[in-house]
Amino acid sequence: MIRHRPFGSGHPYSVDTEQRSPVDPIAGEPLTLGVRTSANVTSVQCEVLREAGSTRHSLEPVTRHSRGQAIDGGHLASAQARLARTSGGWQLTFDDLVAHEGLKYRFHATHVGGTIEKTRWFDVRVFSWRSADDAISAAGQSKVIDKSIEVLDDGQRIHRLRFALPLQPGEHVTGLGERFNALDHRGAALDSVVFEQYKNQGAERKTYMPMPFAHIVGGTGWGFHLRTSRRAWFDFGATVADRALVEVDVDAATDAPGILEVAFYDGRPSEVLQAFLREVGAPEELPSWVFRLWASGNEWNTQNEVLRQADLHREHEIPVGSIVIEAWSDESTFTVWRDARYNIAADGGPLRLDDFEFPAEGAWPDPKGMIDELHDRDIRLVLWQIPLIKTRPHPTGQVRADAEAAISDGYVVQELAPD
């Protein structure tokens, strides 16, 4: 087996051994190409077609990492990398890339006994940074530093944009969505991308609720909002003390103007915040139950235990607004109460309460009765849910029907086979 995935697993903080890094090669910077192979591969070569001609390069074996990645970044990463633990990695690095040139490459693996296995051909173009004064469309009084706008261009498409903003002495940076490490981001570098790490999220400035809106307080008062849902990076004086450096993923034709909209706001903190909220919408007042205790325990995995815990909270006069049940479902579908009996909906269609039989000896003999009882106590119920369809091991039963329906109806992201 030999495998190369140019884009890796898509993990925002981890570089897989078998990927291209960076995904968009940049002239003047090194490019690493990697593959992962089965244990019986003795050597790997990379065949490269460039404008200057065809070359062959031998790959060097790399140290295997426990999760198949050069950088580990969260428990969800292991889902994609678990199969790589018994595989070997090989890598090759180029450092002579030419701006806007096209690269075509494939890999040859030699197995024990001399058998040759080849990958398909992969194509990529080399990017370079260039000035682009018209790449930003500003709303409000722009604070972009003159001549600081640059785009990452491969001669056909623009994939990234960067610019600089001034930071004055005494100014502090807040905002950027829900953050766990600090209120003031002055002197820090962080990004804006949804990421769920489970633990130690704050120390590394990661978040699952980002917002590309920065509020600058302490001086005259201002703020800015990147009108994009793509990933963005922010350096608030970490590299240059009096500069905020901003970089954003984009996708536009190489000659397109105004490819990123940036809104600027001025005034007192309340004025900046109100201007931003007028654009994106103000939060609504939450119902009272949200502010009471959200009670949860990993071991609350049966109806009897959930109701016992509800009784204990009432006995000790602890007002509960919601009970969160994590271990409520089976480990196959993640959408059905554990131990429930039902007939598979072959078309992946919805199942109703009457479609289920809940055995008296099961973990949840009467889910509706339990929920009605909690509602009578003014307690809401939240079921912890993973928003995915498991495909390894190969699904069976209802989850297989759901997966087939989702694929046929185009509801899932697919990695298409090459032509």
Salt bridges, closest charged atoms under 4 A:
ASP16 OD2 - ARG5 NH2 3.55
GLU18 OE2 - ARG3 NE 2.87
GLU18 OE2 - ARG5 NE 2.71
GLU18 OE1 - ARG36 NE 3.49
ASP24 OD2 - HIS159 ND1 3.16
GLU47 OE1 - ARG106 NE 2.94
GLU47 OE1 - HIS108 NE2 2.78
ASP72 OD2 - ARG67 NE 3.21
ASP96 OD1 - ARG50 NH1 3.05
GLU101 OE2 - ARG50 NH2 2.66
GLU117 OE1 - HIS111 NE2 2.75
ASP123 OD1 - LYS104 NZ 3.47
ASP133 OD2 - LYS147 NZ 3.22
GLU150 OE1 - ARG162 NE 2.70
ASP153 OD2 - ARG130 NE 2.82
ASP154 OD2 - ARG125 NE 3.75
ASP184 OD2 - HIS172 ND1 2.63
ASP191 OD2 - ARG231 NH2 2.78
GLU196 OE1 - HIS75 NE2 3.72
GLU204 OE1 - LYS206 NZ 2.88
ASP242 OD2 - ARG243 NH1 3.43
GLU247 OE2 - ARG160 NH1 2.99
ASP249 OD1 - ARG160 NE 3.18
ASP251 OD1 - ARG157 NH2 3.10
GLU261 OE1 - ARG227 NH1 3.58
ASP266 OD1 - LYS143 NZ 2.54
GLU271 OE2 - ARG268 NH1 3.33
GLU279 OE2 - HIS225 ND1 3.01
GLU279 OE2 - ARG227 NE 2.79
GLU305 OE2 - ARG308 NH2 3.00
ASP311 OD1 - ARG314 NH2 3.51
ASP311 OD1 - ARG377 NH2 2.68
GLU357 OE2 - ARG341 NH1 3.31
GLU361 OE2 - ARG341 NH2 3.34
ASP372 OD2 - LYS368 NZ 2.82
GLU373 OE2 - ARG377 NE 2.78
ASP378 OD2 - ARG292 NH2 3.12
ASP378 OD1 - ARG380 NH1 2.51
GLU404 OE2 - ARG400 NE 3.09
